[in-house]
Amino acid sequence: MPTPSDLINASPGLVFLRVGHVSEKYDPCTEAHSTVYFNLPEVQKALHVSPEFAPARWDTCSDVVNNNWKDSPRTVLDIYKELIHSGLHVWVFSGDTDAVIPVTSTRYSIDALKLPTVQPWRTWYDDGQVGGWTQDYAGLTFVVVRGAGHEVPLHKPKQALTLVKAFLSGTSMPTLQLVSNS
């Protein structure tokens, strides 16, 4: 049951439930906050959760969808090929501490596409610090975010924003800008 300190008065007649603490640092309780939030009846109603098809309780990383989704491809590589062939440039990104889908696994998958390298493996920077590594292929850019886990924006929001900005502007990841005294 929420305590009075968990309720936030947004405006007269509108009250929000404080589910978790938002900060610049990683919150190890994010999964618990998500579980509480997605099990709220009003959230399930807003998401059109159908009780006859959904489990009684929402849980993170549930196998219910995976076990019952029969027309899902086992790999996205054919989809990548189709998108690249149609002229779209695909971006794939990983956190270098991702234990769910490790960088090495992603690199093997990209290598299976047999795309020519446009710009080789190199470091990218964010505010003068190593943000990670990147490689550009014909039709695909692979970006690794240093210090991020499986959910890159959760672990490294600033670097994730740098990645999204580069993607939206159609540019490569930033390089180190050397400052000269002359």
PyMOL commands that place a pseudoatom at each C-alpha (Angstrom):
pseudoatom trace, name=CA, resn=MET, resi=1, chain=A, elem=C, hetatm=0, pos=[0.000, 0.000, 0.000]
pseudoatom trace, name=CA, resn=PRO, resi=2, chain=A, elem=C, hetatm=0, pos=[1.502, 3.395, -0.933]
pseudoatom trace, name=CA, resn=THR, resi=3, chain=A, elem=C, hetatm=0, pos=[2.359, 5.725, 1.894]
pseudoatom trace, name=CA, resn=PRO, resi=4, chain=A, elem=C, hetatm=0, pos=[1.475, 9.454, 1.691]
pseudoatom trace, name=CA, resn=SER, resi=5, chain=A, elem=C, hetatm=0, pos=[5.115, 10.236, 0.816]
pseudoatom trace, name=CA, resn=ASP, resi=6, chain=A, elem=C, hetatm=0, pos=[4.784, 7.982, -2.257]
pseudoatom trace, name=CA, resn=LEU, resi=7, chain=A, elem=C, hetatm=0, pos=[2.050, 10.167, -3.738]
pseudoatom trace, name=CA, resn=ILE, resi=8, chain=A, elem=C, hetatm=0, pos=[2.861, 13.217, -5.818]
pseudoatom trace, name=CA, resn=ASN, resi=9, chain=A, elem=C, hetatm=0, pos=[0.193, 15.887, -6.344]
pseudoatom trace, name=CA, resn=ALA, resi=10, chain=A, elem=C, hetatm=0, pos=[0.684, 17.000, -9.932]
pseudoatom trace, name=CA, resn=SER, resi=11, chain=A, elem=C, hetatm=0, pos=[-2.347, 19.278, -10.044]
pseudoatom trace, name=CA, resn=PRO, resi=12, chain=A, elem=C, hetatm=0, pos=[-5.738, 19.437, -8.353]
pseudoatom trace, name=CA, resn=GLY, resi=13, chain=A, elem=C, hetatm=0, pos=[-7.442, 16.090, -8.818]
pseudoatom trace, name=CA, resn=LEU, resi=14, chain=A, elem=C, hetatm=0, pos=[-4.378, 14.435, -10.409]
pseudoatom trace, name=CA, resn=VAL, resi=15, chain=A, elem=C, hetatm=0, pos=[-2.094, 12.309, -8.247]
pseudoatom trace, name=CA, resn=PHE, resi=16, chain=A, elem=C, hetatm=0, pos=[0.905, 10.242, -9.381]
pseudoatom trace, name=CA, resn=LEU, resi=17, chain=A, elem=C, hetatm=0, pos=[2.458, 7.368, -7.491]
pseudoatom trace, name=CA, resn=ARG, resi=18, chain=A, elem=C, hetatm=0, pos=[6.186, 7.750, -6.889]
pseudoatom trace, name=CA, resn=VAL, resi=19, chain=A, elem=C, hetatm=0, pos=[7.537, 4.378, -8.016]
pseudoatom trace, name=CA, resn=GLY, resi=20, chain=A, elem=C, hetatm=0, pos=[11.285, 4.889, -7.944]
pseudoatom trace, name=CA, resn=HIS, resi=21, chain=A, elem=C, hetatm=0, pos=[14.073, 7.356, -7.434]
pseudoatom trace, name=CA, resn=VAL, resi=22, chain=A, elem=C, hetatm=0, pos=[15.370, 9.053, -10.570]
pseudoatom trace, name=CA, resn=SER, resi=23, chain=A, elem=C, hetatm=0, pos=[18.956, 10.218, -10.465]
pseudoatom trace, name=CA, resn=GLU, resi=24, chain=A, elem=C, hetatm=0, pos=[22.063, 10.556, -12.615]
pseudoatom trace, name=CA, resn=LYS, resi=25, chain=A, elem=C, hetatm=0, pos=[23.448, 7.308, -11.182]
pseudoatom trace, name=CA, resn=TYR, resi=26, chain=A, elem=C, hetatm=0, pos=[22.381, 3.765, -11.905]
pseudoatom trace, name=CA, resn=ASP, resi=27, chain=A, elem=C, hetatm=0, pos=[19.589, 2.614, -9.612]
pseudoatom trace, name=CA, resn=PRO, resi=28, chain=A, elem=C, hetatm=0, pos=[19.982, -1.116, -8.872]
pseudoatom trace, name=CA, resn=CYS, resi=29, chain=A, elem=C, hetatm=0, pos=[16.295, -1.267, -7.899]
pseudoatom trace, name=CA, resn=THR, resi=30, chain=A, elem=C, hetatm=0, pos=[15.063, -0.274, -11.370]
pseudoatom trace, name=CA, resn=GLU, resi=31, chain=A, elem=C, hetatm=0, pos=[13.684, -3.748, -11.982]
pseudoatom trace, name=CA, resn=ALA, resi=32, chain=A, elem=C, hetatm=0, pos=[11.709, -3.628, -8.726]
pseudoatom trace, name=CA, resn=HIS, resi=33, chain=A, elem=C, hetatm=0, pos=[10.324, -0.181, -9.612]
pseudoatom trace, name=CA, resn=SER, resi=34, chain=A, elem=C, hetatm=0, pos=[9.310, -1.438, -13.067]
pseudoatom trace, name=CA, resn=THR, resi=35, chain=A, elem=C, hetatm=0, pos=[7.567, -4.460, -11.588]
pseudoatom trace, name=CA, resn=VAL, resi=36, chain=A, elem=C, hetatm=0, pos=[5.558, -2.290, -9.194]
pseudoatom trace, name=CA, resn=TYR, resi=37, chain=A, elem=C, hetatm=0, pos=[4.676, 0.187, -11.951]
pseudoatom trace, name=CA, resn=PHE, resi=38, chain=A, elem=C, hetatm=0, pos=[3.627, -2.320, -14.636]
pseudoatom trace, name=CA, resn=ASN, resi=39, chain=A, elem=C, hetatm=0, pos=[1.464, -4.229, -12.134]
pseudoatom trace, name=CA, resn=LEU, resi=40, chain=A, elem=C, hetatm=0, pos=[-0.593, -1.149, -11.239]
pseudoatom trace, name=CA, resn=PRO, resi=41, chain=A, elem=C, hetatm=0, pos=[-4.168, -1.739, -12.457]
pseudoatom trace, name=CA, resn=GLU, resi=42, chain=A, elem=C, hetatm=0, pos=[-4.370, 1.725, -14.070]
pseudoatom trace, name=CA, resn=VAL, resi=43, chain=A, elem=C, hetatm=0, pos=[-1.122, 1.120, -15.986]
pseudoatom trace, name=CA, resn=GLN, resi=44, chain=A, elem=C, hetatm=0, pos=[-2.287, -2.276, -17.214]
pseudoatom trace, name=CA, resn=LYS, resi=45, chain=A, elem=C, hetatm=0, pos=[-5.590, -0.709, -18.271]
pseudoatom trace, name=CA, resn=ALA, resi=46, chain=A, elem=C, hetatm=0, pos=[-3.783, 2.120, -20.117]
pseudoatom trace, name=CA, resn=LEU, resi=47, chain=A, elem=C, hetatm=0, pos=[-1.623, -0.473, -21.923]
pseudoatom trace, name=CA, resn=HIS, resi=48, chain=A, elem=C, hetatm=0, pos=[-4.752, -2.479, -22.872]
pseudoatom trace, name=CA, resn=VAL, resi=49, chain=A, elem=C, hetatm=0, pos=[-3.508, -5.593, -21.075]
pseudoatom trace, name=CA, resn=SER, resi=50, chain=A, elem=C, hetatm=0, pos=[-6.043, -8.319, -21.658]
pseudoatom trace, name=CA, resn=PRO, resi=51, chain=A, elem=C, hetatm=0, pos=[-6.378, -10.416, -18.465]
pseudoatom trace, name=CA, resn=GLU, resi=52, chain=A, elem=C, hetatm=0, pos=[-7.448, -13.514, -20.400]
pseudoatom trace, name=CA, resn=PHE, resi=53, chain=A, elem=C, hetatm=0, pos=[-4.111, -13.577, -22.263]
pseudoatom trace, name=CA, resn=ALA, resi=54, chain=A, elem=C, hetatm=0, pos=[-1.752, -12.015, -19.732]
pseudoatom trace, name=CA, resn=PRO, resi=55, chain=A, elem=C, hetatm=0, pos=[-0.241, -13.663, -16.672]
pseudoatom trace, name=CA, resn=ALA, resi=56, chain=A, elem=C, hetatm=0, pos=[-1.755, -12.649, -13.332]
pseudoatom trace, name=CA, resn=ARG, resi=57, chain=A, elem=C, hetatm=0, pos=[1.387, -10.665, -12.500]
pseudoatom trace, name=CA, resn=TRP, resi=58, chain=A, elem=C, hetatm=0, pos=[3.737, -8.773, -14.855]
pseudoatom trace, name=CA, resn=ASP, resi=59, chain=A, elem=C, hetatm=0, pos=[7.389, -9.695, -14.430]
pseudoatom trace, name=CA, resn=THR, resi=60, chain=A, elem=C, hetatm=0, pos=[10.577, -8.545, -16.137]
pseudoatom trace, name=CA, resn=CYS, resi=61, chain=A, elem=C, hetatm=0, pos=[12.198, -10.894, -18.641]
pseudoatom trace, name=CA, resn=SER, resi=62, chain=A, elem=C, hetatm=0, pos=[9.197, -13.210, -18.630]
pseudoatom trace, name=CA, resn=ASP, resi=63, chain=A, elem=C, hetatm=0, pos=[9.305, -16.152, -21.005]
pseudoatom trace, name=CA, resn=VAL, resi=64, chain=A, elem=C, hetatm=0, pos=[5.537, -15.964, -21.594]
pseudoatom trace, name=CA, resn=VAL, resi=65, chain=A, elem=C, hetatm=0, pos=[5.930, -13.917, -24.795]
pseudoatom trace, name=CA, resn=ASN, resi=66, chain=A, elem=C, hetatm=0, pos=[9.005, -15.809, -25.973]
pseudoatom trace, name=CA, resn=ASN, resi=67, chain=A, elem=C, hetatm=0, pos=[7.346, -19.202, -25.461]
pseudoatom trace, name=CA, resn=ASN, resi=68, chain=A, elem=C, hetatm=0, pos=[4.086, -18.207, -27.155]
pseudoatom trace, name=CA, resn=TRP, resi=69, chain=A, elem=C, hetatm=0, pos=[5.231, -16.003, -30.023]
pseudoatom trace, name=CA, resn=LYS, resi=70, chain=A, elem=C, hetatm=0, pos=[5.398, -18.587, -32.784]
pseudoatom trace, name=CA, resn=ASP, resi=71, chain=A, elem=C, hetatm=0, pos=[6.073, -16.380, -35.833]
pseudoatom trace, name=CA, resn=SER, resi=72, chain=A, elem=C, hetatm=0, pos=[9.137, -14.590, -34.457]
pseudoatom trace, name=CA, resn=PRO, resi=73, chain=A, elem=C, hetatm=0, pos=[12.394, -15.053, -36.365]
pseudoatom trace, name=CA, resn=ARG, resi=74, chain=A, elem=C, hetatm=0, pos=[15.295, -16.490, -34.349]
pseudoatom trace, name=CA, resn=THR, resi=75, chain=A, elem=C, hetatm=0, pos=[17.652, -13.886, -35.823]
pseudoatom trace, name=CA, resn=VAL, resi=76, chain=A, elem=C, hetatm=0, pos=[17.327, -10.337, -37.109]
pseudoatom trace, name=CA, resn=LEU, resi=77, chain=A, elem=C, hetatm=0, pos=[20.187, -10.676, -39.593]
pseudoatom trace, name=CA, resn=ASP, resi=78, chain=A, elem=C, hetatm=0, pos=[17.841, -11.258, -42.538]
pseudoatom trace, name=CA, resn=ILE, resi=79, chain=A, elem=C, hetatm=0, pos=[15.893, -8.146, -41.514]
pseudoatom trace, name=CA, resn=TYR, resi=80, chain=A, elem=C, hetatm=0, pos=[19.147, -6.152, -41.356]
pseudoatom trace, name=CA, resn=LYS, resi=81, chain=A, elem=C, hetatm=0, pos=[20.049, -7.359, -44.855]
pseudoatom trace, name=CA, resn=GLU, resi=82, chain=A, elem=C, hetatm=0, pos=[16.636, -6.346, -46.187]
pseudoatom trace, name=CA, resn=LEU, resi=83, chain=A, elem=C, hetatm=0, pos=[16.808, -2.888, -44.563]
pseudoatom trace, name=CA, resn=ILE, resi=84, chain=A, elem=C, hetatm=0, pos=[20.348, -2.260, -45.799]
pseudoatom trace, name=CA, resn=HIS, resi=85, chain=A, elem=C, hetatm=0, pos=[19.441, -3.472, -49.304]
pseudoatom trace, name=CA, resn=SER, resi=86, chain=A, elem=C, hetatm=0, pos=[16.509, -1.010, -49.333]
pseudoatom trace, name=CA, resn=GLY, resi=87, chain=A, elem=C, hetatm=0, pos=[18.940, 1.859, -48.638]
pseudoatom trace, name=CA, resn=LEU, resi=88, chain=A, elem=C, hetatm=0, pos=[18.444, 2.339, -44.893]
pseudoatom trace, name=CA, resn=HIS, resi=89, chain=A, elem=C, hetatm=0, pos=[21.491, 2.677, -42.667]
pseudoatom trace, name=CA, resn=VAL, resi=90, chain=A, elem=C, hetatm=0, pos=[21.194, 0.413, -39.611]
pseudoatom trace, name=CA, resn=TRP, resi=91, chain=A, elem=C, hetatm=0, pos=[22.750, 1.280, -36.241]
pseudoatom trace, name=CA, resn=VAL, resi=92, chain=A, elem=C, hetatm=0, pos=[23.459, -1.462, -33.712]
pseudoatom trace, name=CA, resn=PHE, resi=93, chain=A, elem=C, hetatm=0, pos=[24.734, -0.632, -30.232]
pseudoatom trace, name=CA, resn=SER, resi=94, chain=A, elem=C, hetatm=0, pos=[25.870, -2.558, -27.173]
pseudoatom trace, name=CA, resn=GLY, resi=95, chain=A, elem=C, hetatm=0, pos=[27.166, -1.853, -23.714]
pseudoatom trace, name=CA, resn=ASP, resi=96, chain=A, elem=C, hetatm=0, pos=[30.620, -3.303, -23.122]
pseudoatom trace, name=CA, resn=THR, resi=97, chain=A, elem=C, hetatm=0, pos=[29.506, -4.852, -19.807]
pseudoatom trace, name=CA, resn=ASP, resi=98, chain=A, elem=C, hetatm=0, pos=[26.344, -6.412, -21.276]
pseudoatom trace, name=CA, resn=ALA, resi=99, chain=A, elem=C, hetatm=0, pos=[26.118, -9.964, -19.941]
pseudoatom trace, name=CA, resn=VAL, resi=100, chain=A, elem=C, hetatm=0, pos=[22.898, -10.687, -21.880]
pseudoatom trace, name=CA, resn=ILE, resi=101, chain=A, elem=C, hetatm=0, pos=[24.185, -9.991, -25.409]
pseudoatom trace, name=CA, resn=PRO, resi=102, chain=A, elem=C, hetatm=0, pos=[27.968, -9.548, -25.206]
pseudoatom trace, name=CA, resn=VAL, resi=103, chain=A, elem=C, hetatm=0, pos=[29.840, -7.311, -27.663]
pseudoatom trace, name=CA, resn=THR, resi=104, chain=A, elem=C, hetatm=0, pos=[31.722, -10.336, -29.010]
pseudoatom trace, name=CA, resn=SER, resi=105, chain=A, elem=C, hetatm=0, pos=[28.448, -12.055, -29.915]
pseudoatom trace, name=CA, resn=THR, resi=106, chain=A, elem=C, hetatm=0, pos=[27.173, -8.933, -31.686]
pseudoatom trace, name=CA, resn=ARG, resi=107, chain=A, elem=C, hetatm=0, pos=[30.442, -8.590, -33.615]
pseudoatom trace, name=CA, resn=TYR, resi=108, chain=A, elem=C, hetatm=0, pos=[30.197, -12.232, -34.760]
pseudoatom trace, name=CA, resn=SER, resi=109, chain=A, elem=C, hetatm=0, pos=[26.636, -11.591, -35.933]
pseudoatom trace, name=CA, resn=ILE, resi=110, chain=A, elem=C, hetatm=0, pos=[27.644, -8.469, -37.843]
pseudoatom trace, name=CA, resn=ASP, resi=111, chain=A, elem=C, hetatm=0, pos=[30.585, -10.346, -39.397]
pseudoatom trace, name=CA, resn=ALA, resi=112, chain=A, elem=C, hetatm=0, pos=[28.071, -12.941, -40.658]
pseudoatom trace, name=CA, resn=LEU, resi=113, chain=A, elem=C, hetatm=0, pos=[26.503, -10.187, -42.793]
pseudoatom trace, name=CA, resn=LYS, resi=114, chain=A, elem=C, hetatm=0, pos=[29.810, -9.935, -44.717]
pseudoatom trace, name=CA, resn=LEU, resi=115, chain=A, elem=C, hetatm=0, pos=[29.516, -6.159, -45.109]
pseudoatom trace, name=CA, resn=PRO, resi=116, chain=A, elem=C, hetatm=0, pos=[32.574, -4.229, -46.305]
pseudoatom trace, name=CA, resn=THR, resi=117, chain=A, elem=C, hetatm=0, pos=[34.222, -2.058, -43.654]
pseudoatom trace, name=CA, resn=VAL, resi=118, chain=A, elem=C, hetatm=0, pos=[33.975, 1.684, -44.384]
pseudoatom trace, name=CA, resn=GLN, resi=119, chain=A, elem=C, hetatm=0, pos=[35.763, 2.909, -41.221]
pseudoatom trace, name=CA, resn=PRO, resi=120, chain=A, elem=C, hetatm=0, pos=[37.680, 0.437, -39.047]
pseudoatom trace, name=CA, resn=TRP, resi=121, chain=A, elem=C, hetatm=0, pos=[37.280, -0.216, -35.313]
pseudoatom trace, name=CA, resn=ARG, resi=122, chain=A, elem=C, hetatm=0, pos=[38.149, 2.965, -33.433]
pseudoatom trace, name=CA, resn=THR, resi=123, chain=A, elem=C, hetatm=0, pos=[37.543, 4.870, -30.229]
pseudoatom trace, name=CA, resn=TRP, resi=124, chain=A, elem=C, hetatm=0, pos=[34.789, 7.474, -29.940]
pseudoatom trace, name=CA, resn=TYR, resi=125, chain=A, elem=C, hetatm=0, pos=[34.738, 10.263, -27.360]
pseudoatom trace, name=CA, resn=ASP, resi=126, chain=A, elem=C, hetatm=0, pos=[32.275, 12.150, -25.217]
pseudoatom trace, name=CA, resn=ASP, resi=127, chain=A, elem=C, hetatm=0, pos=[33.515, 15.393, -23.593]
pseudoatom trace, name=CA, resn=GLY, resi=128, chain=A, elem=C, hetatm=0, pos=[37.149, 14.342, -24.044]
pseudoatom trace, name=CA, resn=GLN, resi=129, chain=A, elem=C, hetatm=0, pos=[36.619, 10.948, -22.399]
pseudoatom trace, name=CA, resn=VAL, resi=130, chain=A, elem=C, hetatm=0, pos=[36.489, 7.572, -24.115]
pseudoatom trace, name=CA, resn=GLY, resi=131, chain=A, elem=C, hetatm=0, pos=[32.797, 6.934, -24.729]
pseudoatom trace, name=CA, resn=GLY, resi=132, chain=A, elem=C, hetatm=0, pos=[33.380, 3.566, -26.370]
pseudoatom trace, name=CA, resn=TRP, resi=133, chain=A, elem=C, hetatm=0, pos=[34.279, 2.091, -29.718]
pseudoatom trace, name=CA, resn=THR, resi=134, chain=A, elem=C, hetatm=0, pos=[32.697, 2.035, -33.142]
pseudoatom trace, name=CA, resn=GLN, resi=135, chain=A, elem=C, hetatm=0, pos=[33.033, 0.571, -36.607]
pseudoatom trace, name=CA, resn=ASP, resi=136, chain=A, elem=C, hetatm=0, pos=[31.245, 1.615, -39.786]
pseudoatom trace, name=CA, resn=TYR, resi=137, chain=A, elem=C, hetatm=0, pos=[30.273, -0.877, -42.465]
pseudoatom trace, name=CA, resn=ALA, resi=138, chain=A, elem=C, hetatm=0, pos=[28.492, -0.373, -45.762]
pseudoatom trace, name=CA, resn=GLY, resi=139, chain=A, elem=C, hetatm=0, pos=[24.926, 0.152, -44.522]
pseudoatom trace, name=CA, resn=LEU, resi=140, chain=A, elem=C, hetatm=0, pos=[25.558, -0.431, -40.820]
pseudoatom trace, name=CA, resn=THR, resi=141, chain=A, elem=C, hetatm=0, pos=[27.234, 1.303, -37.876]
pseudoatom trace, name=CA, resn=PHE, resi=142, chain=A, elem=C, hetatm=0, pos=[28.152, -0.622, -34.736]
pseudoatom trace, name=CA, resn=VAL, resi=143, chain=A, elem=C, hetatm=0, pos=[28.683, 1.373, -31.529]
pseudoatom trace, name=CA, resn=VAL, resi=144, chain=A, elem=C, hetatm=0, pos=[29.902, 0.083, -28.171]
pseudoatom trace, name=CA, resn=VAL, resi=145, chain=A, elem=C, hetatm=0, pos=[29.237, 2.252, -25.108]
pseudoatom trace, name=CA, resn=ARG, resi=146, chain=A, elem=C, hetatm=0, pos=[31.936, 1.969, -22.445]
pseudoatom trace, name=CA, resn=GLY, resi=147, chain=A, elem=C, hetatm=0, pos=[30.685, 1.058, -18.982]
pseudoatom trace, name=CA, resn=ALA, resi=148, chain=A, elem=C, hetatm=0, pos=[27.115, 0.330, -20.082]
pseudoatom trace, name=CA, resn=GLY, resi=149, chain=A, elem=C, hetatm=0, pos=[25.214, -2.889, -19.541]
pseudoatom trace, name=CA, resn=HIS, resi=150, chain=A, elem=C, hetatm=0, pos=[22.303, -4.387, -21.468]
pseudoatom trace, name=CA, resn=GLU, resi=151, chain=A, elem=C, hetatm=0, pos=[20.165, -1.245, -21.162]
pseudoatom trace, name=CA, resn=VAL, resi=152, chain=A, elem=C, hetatm=0, pos=[22.587, 1.400, -22.442]
pseudoatom trace, name=CA, resn=PRO, resi=153, chain=A, elem=C, hetatm=0, pos=[20.383, 4.481, -21.785]
pseudoatom trace, name=CA, resn=LEU, resi=154, chain=A, elem=C, hetatm=0, pos=[19.786, 3.315, -18.211]
pseudoatom trace, name=CA, resn=HIS, resi=155, chain=A, elem=C, hetatm=0, pos=[23.477, 2.838, -17.422]
pseudoatom trace, name=CA, resn=LYS, resi=156, chain=A, elem=C, hetatm=0, pos=[24.989, 5.645, -19.513]
pseudoatom trace, name=CA, resn=PRO, resi=157, chain=A, elem=C, hetatm=0, pos=[22.279, 8.197, -20.432]
pseudoatom trace, name=CA, resn=LYS, resi=158, chain=A, elem=C, hetatm=0, pos=[24.714, 10.940, -21.521]
pseudoatom trace, name=CA, resn=GLN, resi=159, chain=A, elem=C, hetatm=0, pos=[26.632, 8.653, -23.873]
pseudoatom trace, name=CA, resn=ALA, resi=160, chain=A, elem=C, hetatm=0, pos=[23.347, 7.165, -25.143]
pseudoatom trace, name=CA, resn=LEU, resi=161, chain=A, elem=C, hetatm=0, pos=[22.204, 10.682, -26.027]
pseudoatom trace, name=CA, resn=THR, resi=162, chain=A, elem=C, hetatm=0, pos=[25.471, 11.287, -27.903]
pseudoatom trace, name=CA, resn=LEU, resi=163, chain=A, elem=C, hetatm=0, pos=[24.820, 8.068, -29.839]
pseudoatom trace, name=CA, resn=VAL, resi=164, chain=A, elem=C, hetatm=0, pos=[21.227, 9.044, -30.680]
pseudoatom trace, name=CA, resn=LYS, resi=165, chain=A, elem=C, hetatm=0, pos=[22.311, 12.530, -31.791]
pseudoatom trace, name=CA, resn=ALA, resi=166, chain=A, elem=C, hetatm=0, pos=[24.946, 11.047, -34.129]
pseudoatom trace, name=CA, resn=PHE, resi=167, chain=A, elem=C, hetatm=0, pos=[22.365, 8.609, -35.523]
pseudoatom trace, name=CA, resn=LEU, resi=168, chain=A, elem=C, hetatm=0, pos=[19.751, 11.325, -36.109]
pseudoatom trace, name=CA, resn=SER, resi=169, chain=A, elem=C, hetatm=0, pos=[22.267, 13.679, -37.719]
pseudoatom trace, name=CA, resn=GLY, resi=170, chain=A, elem=C, hetatm=0, pos=[23.696, 10.921, -39.925]
pseudoatom trace, name=CA, resn=THR, resi=171, chain=A, elem=C, hetatm=0, pos=[27.230, 11.467, -38.635]
pseudoatom trace, name=CA, resn=SER, resi=172, chain=A, elem=C, hetatm=0, pos=[29.844, 9.166, -37.184]
pseudoatom trace, name=CA, resn=MET, resi=173, chain=A, elem=C, hetatm=0, pos=[30.451, 8.985, -33.456]
pseudoatom trace, name=CA, resn=PRO, resi=174, chain=A, elem=C, hetatm=0, pos=[32.548, 11.923, -32.197]
pseudoatom trace, name=CA, resn=THR, resi=175, chain=A, elem=C, hetatm=0, pos=[36.327, 11.838, -32.306]
pseudoatom trace, name=CA, resn=LEU, resi=176, chain=A, elem=C, hetatm=0, pos=[38.716, 13.461, -29.870]
pseudoatom trace, name=CA, resn=GLN, resi=177, chain=A, elem=C, hetatm=0, pos=[39.019, 17.158, -30.609]
pseudoatom trace, name=CA, resn=LEU, resi=178, chain=A, elem=C, hetatm=0, pos=[42.583, 18.297, -30.005]
pseudoatom trace, name=CA, resn=VAL, resi=179, chain=A, elem=C, hetatm=0, pos=[42.965, 21.867, -28.829]
pseudoatom trace, name=CA, resn=SER, resi=180, chain=A, elem=C, hetatm=0, pos=[45.979, 23.816, -30.049]
pseudoatom trace, name=CA, resn=ASN, resi=181, chain=A, elem=C, hetatm=0, pos=[47.645, 26.723, -28.212]
pseudoatom trace, name=CA, resn=SER, resi=182, chain=A, elem=C, hetatm=0, pos=[48.402, 28.525, -31.456]
for i in range(1, 182): cmd.bond("trace and resi %d" % i, "trace and resi %d" % (i + 1))
show_as sticks, trace
zoom trace
